[in-house]
């Protein structure tokens, strides 16, 4: 893991999240080997090129909400998630018990599971 950057590890984790599931920023950071770097995981996703194939929209905050605040981002993220049959509550939250990804079927990331 020492040879790859934190951003690369974040992208590798997010790419493992299957369609119809979500993961929190904190869990992405933990799986990427830096459990206290949830905010940095968000920065990594924000740095993606618009044409990236990393499914950034599958990452939500610890309450199951969308953290994006500006522009078309929040609506775009919600649209992507709803297209994957993820349901939002009336408060705009996702049930992490139902839609949260537990890592089953994930390949290793330097032993971070």
Secondary structure by P-SEA (a helix, b strand, c coil): cccccaaaaaaaaaaaccccccccaaaaaaaacccccaaaaaaaaaaccccccccccccccccccccccccaaaaaaaaaaaaaccccccccccccccccccccccccccccc
